């Protein structure tokens, strides 16, 4: 079945799909990537952390629109040679890693997607940036793009 017919109108099927959240870029050197996006493109680092569960160091960058946060870019660098992200970099090199969508309930969204025959990578949500809960949708079910589902923590100042 085609991706279009099989997954038409997932917004209606996945209640709580809030919309686009960020684009994730895999990088071999986080500091060099931050320098490029900050100094040449004018993005602002709004958050940086190490996510040991995902074995990545990450930075969230954003445009500024009238003093408010704008579009967000997540730079992710592997922390371990045996990590999934390092294997991605070795196979494909630096570049687009995932596209993330905000959802109100990642567990429910994952269950509904599974029910629709879509492969979700984790049985239960995992820890993401700034205390969020995340899951990923397999790229073989999305036309080749790894999708991330993000449920922001209530206390996250960038939520909403």
MORA-V63454 format. One record per residue. N is the residue number from 0. SS is DSSP state (hx for helix, st for strand, lp for the rest). PHI is phi in whole degrees, 0 to 359 (none if undefined). PSI is psi in whole degrees, 0 to 359 (none if undefined). Layout:
# MORA-V63454
[[N | SS | PHI | PSI] [N | SS | PHI | PSI]]
This chain:
# MORA-V63454
[[0 | lp | none | 143] [1 | lp | 288 | 154] [2 | hx | 301 | 321] [3 | hx | 296 | 311] [4 | hx | 290 | 317] [5 | hx | 295 | 322] [6 | lp | 243 | 29] [7 | lp | 295 | 138] [8 | lp | 55 | 53] [9 | hx | 296 | 336] [10 | hx | 302 | 320] [11 | hx | 287 | 327] [12 | hx | 279 | 332] [13 | lp | 249 | 86] [14 | lp | 299 | 142] [15 | lp | 93 | 4] [16 | st | 288 | 112] [17 | st | 269 | 336] [18 | st | 131 | 187] [19 | st | 299 | 139] [20 | st | 245 | 304] [21 | st | 196 | 169] [22 | st | 248 | 135] [23 | st | 257 | 132] [24 | st | 243 | 125] [25 | st | 279 | 131] [26 | lp | 225 | 148] [27 | lp | 276 | 342] [28 | lp | 221 | 103] [29 | hx | 297 | 315] [30 | hx | 297 | 318] [31 | hx | 295 | 319] [32 | hx | 294 | 318] [33 | hx | 300 | 315] [34 | hx | 303 | 314] [35 | hx | 300 | 306] [36 | hx | 291 | 328] [37 | hx | 284 | 307] [38 | hx | 282 | 323] [39 | hx | 266 | 329] [40 | lp | 251 | 352] [41 | lp | 77 | 18] [42 | lp | 284 | 157] [43 | st | 247 | 133] [44 | st | 286 | 120] [45 | st | 253 | 345] [46 | st | 194 | 145] [47 | st | 215 | 138] [48 | st | 198 | 167] [49 | st | 253 | 129] [50 | st | 252 | 98] [51 | lp | 291 | 330] [52 | lp | 298 | 320] [53 | lp | 267 | 355] [54 | lp | 59 | 45] [55 | st | 225 | 152] [56 | st | 258 | 139] [57 | st | 219 | 155] [58 | st | 222 | 136] [59 | st | 258 | 129] [60 | st | 239 | 156] [61 | st | 213 | 155] [62 | st | 280 | 167] [63 | st | 241 | 128] [64 | st | 236 | 108] [65 | lp | 55 | 39] [66 | lp | 81 | 353] [67 | st | 262 | 157] [68 | st | 294 | 140] [69 | st | 248 | 218] [70 | st | 300 | 147] [71 | st | 243 | 145] [72 | st | 235 | 131] [73 | st | 251 | 123] [74 | st | 261 | 129] [75 | st | 233 | 133] [76 | st | 235 | 135] [77 | st | 293 | 145] [78 | lp | 258 | 349] [79 | lp | 222 | 144] [80 | lp | 296 | 331] [81 | lp | 266 | 12] [82 | lp | 283 | 156] [83 | hx | 301 | 317] [84 | hx | 295 | 321] [85 | hx | 295 | 319] [86 | hx | 298 | 321] [87 | hx | 300 | 311] [88 | hx | 298 | 320] [89 | hx | 294 | 323] [90 | hx | 282 | 315] [91 | hx | 246 | 343] [92 | lp | 82 | 178] [93 | lp | 294 | 150] [94 | st | 147 | 196] [95 | st | 305 | 126] [96 | st | 252 | 314] [97 | st | 203 | 163] [98 | st | 241 | 130] [99 | st | 250 | 142] [100 | st | 238 | 137] [101 | st | 279 | 138] [102 | st | 228 | 154] [103 | lp | 281 | 336] [104 | lp | 212 | 99] [105 | hx | 294 | 325] [106 | hx | 295 | 314] [107 | hx | 294 | 316] [108 | hx | 299 | 319] [109 | hx | 296 | 317] [110 | hx | 298 | 315] [111 | hx | 295 | 317] [112 | hx | 298 | 317] [113 | hx | 301 | 317] [114 | hx | 298 | 330] [115 | lp | 276 | 3] [116 | lp | 87 | 15] [117 | lp | 264 | 135] [118 | lp | 281 | 122] [119 | st | 252 | 134] [120 | lp | 290 | 325] [121 | lp | 248 | 144] [122 | lp | 292 | 327] [123 | lp | 225 | 151] [124 | lp | 303 | 153] [125 | st | 240 | 168] [126 | st | 290 | 133] [127 | lp | 238 | 196] [128 | hx | 298 | 140] [129 | hx | 52 | 38] [130 | hx | 80 | 10] [131 | lp | 288 | 167] [132 | st | 248 | 135] [133 | st | 227 | 161] [134 | st | 208 | 163] [135 | st | 238 | 149] [136 | st | 255 | 131] [137 | lp | 299 | 133] [138 | hx | 297 | 338] [139 | hx | 293 | 342] [140 | hx | 257 | 3] [141 | lp | 232 | 19] [142 | lp | 78 | 22] [143 | lp | 100 | 3] [144 | lp | 248 | 127] [145 | lp | 289 | 123] [146 | st | 255 | 139] [147 | st | 249 | 136] [148 | st | 257 | 129] [149 | st | 235 | 122] [150 | st | 252 | 108] [151 | lp | 291 | 146] [152 | lp | 293 | 144] [153 | lp | 302 | 326] [154 | lp | 276 | 357] [155 | lp | 290 | 121] [156 | lp | 293 | 346] [157 | lp | 262 | 5] [158 | lp | 288 | 130] [159 | lp | 95 | none]]
